[in-house]
């Protein structure tokens, strides 16, 4: 393709793309693995790729499916696409989370087979058929089963662990013999899991379904209902997935089914940013992408547009410790900034004292953030901030980590 498209898009959007981004955008046949380092413009590249397919290849926007890991990512992609290209295209492609797409599959199947699925998870429970009564919730069911089997009341920490383990089992598609060998602090977990699954299927015409069931049900449905699978395959000629390093085995299988037979699949991932292995994410599918798609093209987006040289160089040194990864190296043309200081402290108390000392030297708390691995780690620092009279806002993310922004 001539550079006319990119020149026109630069005029229309003010965005100039580098050589690798252009190569990824022009790749329009067969599987593509786009290894996108942090700050490399992956959302921009995905959106421009969709615009390229529509404007240059005359692909029907309705036959393009963009799948993301989170609602926030789906919203961001759709919003950017609209801002950049709506005046040129007049419509948009389909952007969805994998869970939302899976639930659409379940609904389509349920309407054909007269099954009334009831979702038992979320702040407000919903049913596929809008049944007014909602007496059950996932936590309530698990609380009762745990008490019946263990003869004790479940604690909040135990509930969190139980929910995590159930999600792990479903996302990794584990069978009974695998479940029995899992390491967990939940006593009699295999029995609890089995009882939970049996309870949800007590009425075959009105099965109960949690969020992870959306994925496993959809995967099974598309495995068994050839006509329904074919209808989705005909509908979506191109599939693009974002944050694919955090995709679980069942999610990978769903995408693989949908992409057949053309395999016009663009997978955007960074094996160095895997965050969700604790709940079933399987980065091995990315590492061994060529095993699944021998004719795949693999491109490296290594230029970082977001960070200073110090941040990029430090991140490169740190991530080299990971031995199971693609051999990529970030770089940036951004200028230098302040130096990075790395402190090694022996205990939580020492960490807390260090943070408080550093904060006392700051003049603009709005420019400071403290990141945690998990929620429980926040207790000491939040207490210390209170005692020190330092104002803060706590925000809990979807990966159970806490950011305190001042």
Secondary structure as UniProt FT lines:
FT   HELIX           4..13
FT   HELIX           19..26
FT   STRAND          32..36
FT   TURN            38..39
FT   HELIX           42..55
FT   HELIX           61..63
FT   STRAND          64..68
FT   HELIX           71..89
FT   STRAND          94..97
FT   HELIX           98..113
FT   STRAND          118..119
FT   TURN            128..129
FT   HELIX           138..150
FT   HELIX           156..171
FT   TURN            172..173
FT   HELIX           176..179
FT   TURN            180..181
FT   TURN            187..188
FT   HELIX           189..200
FT   TURN            204..205
FT   STRAND          208..209
FT   HELIX           211..224
FT   HELIX           226..235
FT   STRAND          238..241
FT   HELIX           244..246
FT   HELIX           249..259
FT   TURN            260..263
FT   STRAND          265..269
FT   HELIX           271..273
FT   HELIX           277..279
FT   HELIX           284..287
FT   HELIX           289..292
FT   TURN            294..295
FT   STRAND          297..301
FT   HELIX           309..319
FT   TURN            320..321
FT   HELIX           348..360
FT   HELIX           365..367
FT   STRAND          369..371
FT   HELIX           375..377
FT   HELIX           378..388
FT   STRAND          393..396
FT   TURN            398..399
FT   STRAND          402..405
//
